[in-house]
Structure formats: C-alpha cells, structure tokens
Amino acid sequence: MNRAHAFWSFGFFSAGIISALVAQSGLWPQIHLLLMVPLVIVGVALILGRFDPAPHRTGSSDEKPPQIAVPTRATMALVGFALMGLGVGTSMIFPLAMSAAAQLTDRPAPTNVASLAQISFVAFLLGPPLLGYVAEHFGIRWSFGVGLPLVILSIVCARALGTKPLKHEVE
C-alpha cells in the first residue's frame, strides 16, 4: 500500500469518526466547518511538512512496457471507451443500491441500508490494498480480473431486486 492509499483511507476513516461525533453532539454545521478548516490545515501541514517523494528512477530496461492502454485496433479502442463509459456511470450504482436496500421488505429499511453501508465501507477500505497486493505479486491484469467474478455474481443476484407483484385480493 503506498502513501496515497494510506492518506486516502485514513482521511475517510477520520472524517467518518469526527463527523459521527459532531452529529451526535448537535453542533451546527457552520460551527463544525469553522472548527474543521484550521484542523485540516494543521493536519496537512504536519503530515506533508516532512513529505519526501521517492527519488526518480533512472536507468533502462530491456523489457517491453505493458501495452495496457494502447489498443491494437480501432474496434478495440471503441470497446474500451464504451466500457469506460460504463465505469463512469457506476457513480449512480451506490445511490440506486441504497434505494433498493431501503425498499426490500425482508427486514426494516434502516437495517438494510446500514448493512449495505457497512459492507460498502469495508470494501472501500480493504479493496485498494488488496488489489495492490494482487497486482504486486501476480500482475496488474490479475488485479483487474479479480473483480470479474464479483461483477458476474452481482448480475446474477440483481434479479432479487426486481419488481414483485403485490399479493392482494380484489373484492
């Protein structure tokens, strides 16, 4: 896990903890913002004040660079752009999943939403380091391929969220 992942994960974790404490205290959002801005400035100064980037790597390698981003045919490039469009569109999936979880009737809506939020938060924190581990030990292609079974599983399980007819009798 590199520094960017560590800062990102720690930032989200600490923001969640601080926000929960502020929400429970009943503090006004304006005062919360007024208190947080100096705190963030001091925190960034302390953490990045001693920041020393990695030295530039020099030298040459006889290995061929990975051809991940270079399409070999125009059709392959168009398919890649189409898939990228699907990836950008996934920012809509989480709100839709929250709505679907709230509409499930197997448990109370807050329980379903809290379960989905907890699973998503854990996946968000564990995903980048685990994918980095896979990429480091098995290659970048494997790290992209790890998610394919999960995509297939979600497509198969999506039927559970489909519309179901209401059971009622007509009098």
N, C-alpha and C positions, 0 to 999 in steps of 0.2 A: 504494500500500500504506500503510495507516495504522499508527499506533503499536502497536495491539493485535496486528495480524498480525506486525509485526516482533518484538515481545516474545515472542509465541507461538512463532514459527518459531525464533528464537534460543534460546529456552528448551529446546525439544525437541532442537535440534541439540547444544547444550552438554551437556544431560543425557545424550544418547547417547554423546558423546565421553568425558565423565567416567566414565560407567558402564562403558564398554568398558575404560578404563584401570584402573578399580578391579577389574573382573572378571579382567583379566589379571594383576593384582598378587596376587590371592589374599587380599585384605583381607576380614576378617569383615564381614558386613552390619551388625552392631551398631556397629562402629567407623566404618564408612562413614557410617551415619546420624549418629553423633556428630560427625563432621567436616563433614558437609554442612549441617546445620541452621545453624550460625553462618555458613557461607559463603553460604547463601541469604539469611539476614537481612542480611548486609553488602551483598550484591549488590542486593537490593531497595532498601535504603536509598540506595545510590549511584545507582541508575538512577532511582528515583522521588523522590529527595530534591529534585531540581530540576524535578519534573514541573509543567508549566504547562498546564492544559487550554485548549482553544480557547475564545475568547470566545463568549458567547451571541449568536446571530444574531437581530437584530431586523428589523422591517420586515414588509411584507406583499407578497404576490404575487397576481396575478390568475389565475395558473394553477391549474387544478383539481388537488388532491392525487391521487397514484396510488391506484387502487382495488384494490390487490393483495390486501389482507386482508379486504375487505368483499364477502361473497357477495351476489349479486343474488337468488338463490332458495334455498329450504331444501334442495333436492336438491343444489345446487352446494356448499352447506356440508357436507352429509353425504359427498359425494365427496371434498371436501378433507380432512375428518377421516379418511376411510379411507386416503387417500394418505399422510397424516401418520403413521398407524399403520404403514404400510409403511416409512416413513423411520426411525421409531424402531426398527423391527425390523432395520434394516441393521446394527446393532451386532453381530449374530450372523454376518454375512456374512464378516468377516475371519477369525475362527477356523475357520469352515467351509471357507473358501478355503485356509487353511493346511493343514487336514487333507486336503483334496482334492489339494493340491500334493504332500504327502508320500506320497500313495497312487499317484500317477502312476508308471508303470514305464518311461517313456522315458529317464530319467536317474536318478542316485541321489537319494534323498529329500532329503538336505541341500542338494543343488544346486537342486532345485525350490523348496524352502522359501526359500532365500537369494535366489533370483531374484524370487519373489513379494514378499518383504520389501523388497528394494531398489526394485522398481517402486512399491510402495505408499508407501515413504518419500519417493521423489522426487515422486510425485503429491501427497502430503500437503504437501510444502514448496512446490511450484510451483502447486498448484491455487488457493489463495486469492488470491495476487497476480494470476494470470492472469484469474480470474473477476472480480476488482475492476477490472482494465483493461477487460475486455469491458463490464462494467456502466457504467463511467465514459464510455466512448466510444460504446457502442451502446445502452445502456439495460439496466435490471435484468431485463427479460423475456428479453433475449438471453442474459444470463449464466445464467439458469435453463435456457434452451433448449439451451445448448452441451452439456450432459450427456446430452440425449436420444439422440443417435446412439450414445454410449458404452453407454447402457442397452440399446438395441436390439442392439448388437453383442454385449454380454455375454449377452443372452438367446439369441441365435443360437449363440454358442460354448459355451453351457452343456451342450450335448449331448456334448461331448468328455469331460465329467466323469461321464457316466452309467455305469451298471454294464455291464460287458462280460463275456460268458461266458468262463470259463476253458477253454483248449484242453487237453483231456486225453482219453486213450483209456480206455475201460472194458475191463478184461480178463476 
